[in-house]
């Protein structure tokens, strides 16, 4: 049995400004740095063998801060743009309220939250999933099957794309699934690659593991 831990990066400067960020390489805000540190505190009690991040600064910095706080600076980090945030195309850099006013609330919601409707020159969640899942299956799942504990530090939509598959969610269910910044959650993965349990708070997993060890 292995542990897959997922972490959305800490709040970015453009999260704070309510902008569509996508592949624009913005940094963490002060709050985002604190969220990364808090994630690191929670990671202290969880063994991690390898970390995967996107190629974007906000994810990579969250990972390095969290590992430093957790005392796990020797854990290898592998980055790949396959785990990048959904590309928002022409909307990147625009304020979300401005987009809603300009194009109407219905169109704004369709671009932002639908499963298979992309914004102009951008990606839908379905398109994001078409790069995330093959990368996961080829590079991450084999390590989990070997019993290695894996941490993925990525983005709201790249993680939603993965969660949809791990939990078997429908397109209707995934559009209402929220992944907050800086919060660790995870899954127990069996040697056949199946999900055996989900932990909404990684400290819950650590407590259960401790109880099982002392029982």
N, C-alpha and C positions, 0 to 999 in steps of 0.2 A: 504494500500500500504506500502511495506517495501523496504528497501535498502540493496542490497547485494554488498559489496565492496570487490574487489580482489586486492591483493598486492603480487607480487613476491618479495622474500627477496632481500635485498641489495647485491651488489657484494660480492662474497666470495673470499677467498684467492685463491681457485682453479679456479674460474671464471677469475680472474686476470692472472693466469698462463695458461689459455686456456686448462685446463684439464677436462676430463669427471669426474664428481663428484658423481652423483647418491646418494647412501645411505651413502657415507663416510661423517663423521660428522665434516666437516671443519667449521671454524669461518668466520665472516665477515672481509673483508679488511677495510682499513681506508676509502676508497671511499664508501664501503657498509654501514659503520656506518653513514656517511654523508647522503647517500640516505635514510636511515631509519629515520634520523632526519628530512629531508625534507618532507618525507611522513607524519610524525607526525605533522608538521606545517599545511599541507593540511587537516589533520584530525580534526583540532581544530573546524572547522565549521560544522562538520558532527556528529550527534548523533549516537553512537554505543552502542548496548545492550550486545553483546557477541562476543568474538573473538575465531576463530578456527585456529590452526596452525598444521603443521606437527610435528613429534617428533624430527626433526633435528635442531641443534643449530642455524644454520644461519637463519631459519625461526622464531624460538622462540625469538632469540635476536632482530631481526628486529621488531617483534611485541612489545616487551617490551620497546624498545627505542622509537618507534613511539607513543605508548600510553603515555609514560612518557612526551614526548615533547608536545603531544596534551592535557595534563592535564586530562587523562582518566585512571589513575592508578587503579581505583576501578572497571573497567570493567573485568568480569571474562574471563579467557583464558582456552580453552579446547584443549588439544593436542592429536593427534592420528597419528600413522604411516600410516594409510590409505591415508593421504594427503602428504606422503613423495614424493620426487622426483622419477622419473622413475629410476629403478635399471639398471645400465649399465653393469652389469655382469663383464666379463673379461676386459672390457675397462676402468673400474673405476681406476682413478689415472693416466691414460695415456694421454699424450698431443695429442690434436686433430690433429695437423699437422703431428705428428709422425704416428698416425693411418692412415691418408690419404696416406702418403708415403708408409707405410708398406703394406697396403691392397688394395690400389688404390682408386681413388676419387669416383668411382661409388659405390663400396662397402661401403666406409665411409659414403656417402650420404644416402645409403639405410638403414644402421644401425641407423644413426642419425635422419633422417627426415621422413622415411616412417611411415605409420600408423600401419602396422601389421607385420613388420619384426623385431624380437628382435636381439640384439647383442648376441654373445655367452654367455650363462648362465645368460642372463639378460631379461629385459622386453621390449616389444614393447609399443607404445603409447596405443594401443588397450588393452593390458594387464593392463597397469596403469589405464586406464579408468574403467576396470572391478572391481577395488577396490575403486576408487574415487567416482563413481556415486552412488553405493549402500550406501556408508557412507553419502554422501550428502543427498540422499533421506530420509534416516532414522534419521539423527541427525541434519541437518541444515535446510532443506526445511520446516519441521514442525514449526520451529521458525519463518521463514519468513512468513509463512501463518498466524501466529498469529500476524503479524505486527511488529516483532522485527527486528531491523537493525543489520546485521551481517557483520563482517569483517573476511575474510579468508586470512591468510598469509601463502603462500606455495611456490611452485616452478614452473619453466617454464612449465614442462610437466604435472604435476598434475593439474595446472590451465588450460593448453590447453585442457586437457581431459574434464574438466568441461565446458569450453567455447564452445567446440564443440557441446555439448548437449544443452546448453542455447541458442545458436544462430542457432542451426540446420545446422551446417556446414558438408559438405561431407568430406570423407577421403582426397580427393584431395585438398580441401580448407584448412583443418587444418594443413597440412604439410607446408604451406607457412605462417601460422599465427605466428607472433612473439610476445612475451610478455617480455618487457625489465625489468631489475631489478629496484626496487624502485619506480615504477610508479603506482599510484592508479587509478583504473577505476571501473565502477560499473553498476548495473542494478536495475531498479525498478521492484519489484516482486509483482504481484497481489495476492489476498487472495486465488485464485485457483492455485497458483504456477507458473502461466505464466509470461513471461517477457514482460513488457509493454514499457520499454525504456532502452537504453544503454547510458552510459556516459563515453566517452574516458578519460575524466579528471574529477575527483570527484569535483573539484571546480566549474565545470559547473553545476553539480547537486545542489550544495549549492546555487549558484546564482539563479537558476531557482526556488528553494524552497523559497528563500527570496522574489523574485519577485511575486510569487503566494500569499505569505502571506500578501504582502503590496498592492496587486491589489484591 
